[in-house]
Amino acid sequence: MEFFDFLYLGVFILLSPAFDRRFYHTKNAPANVVAEVAHAIQHFYNLFHIFSSRFVIDLEGEVVVLSYVIDRMLAEFAAAAVNFSSAIRDSYQEEDEDEDRISTSLFKASIQDILKENHSEIFSYYSSCLVSQHKHFIWTGPKLRIHSLSEDILSILPLITLGETSDLLSHQIYATNLELEPPSSPDVRPLVGKRHDQAFASPSNGMSRKKKRLLV
């Protein structure tokens, strides 16, 4: 539970500018707000760096890199948020319109700008979730188990010797064309020596690079 609680918080932080009207109704978001979001994102990635060095994730018998779990949750959460926003819009009456409300079109554009700018590798998966009316804000993937590399290594040794997959053949999120058959062999990175998670090679710097895109 604690792992997912932290994951949900981190995903929300990554998408938080889309939920904050200060990124919409001013020419530029306040510098202190932009800095606060960037600082939170930095800590989010730092903590997951630590997690990746001490634990491995098992999804029903298949060991995956942490970035798969985060990216899948991020894309699905983003799609659910946009779909939920559309549902709320449809329920409003014209007389209920509030000039301070963030319109669905602006909210969707903001979400998509964040993903395109900082997480372009999952934009296709996000789009497919949007079309399929994904509505879940919580993890919907296979049962997830976390193993300590120091304590549980013997119990999962047969799994980790095969390496960590960066995508699941049963539920790919990085495929360029999601309609295609999955490749014959997954992208597997062996657990040898120091582990490196490509998703955390450098934290997102989008907060300071291009906030004007959120004002589209």
Secondary structure by P-SEA (a helix, b strand, c coil): caaaaaaaaaaaaaacccccccccccccccaaaaaaaaaaaaaaaaaaaaaaaccccccccbbbcaaaaaaaaaaaaaaaaaaaaaaaaaaccccccccccccaaaaaaaaaaaaaaccccaaaaaaaaaaaccccccccccbbbbbbcccccccccccccccccccccccccccccccccccccccccccccccccccccccccccccccccccc
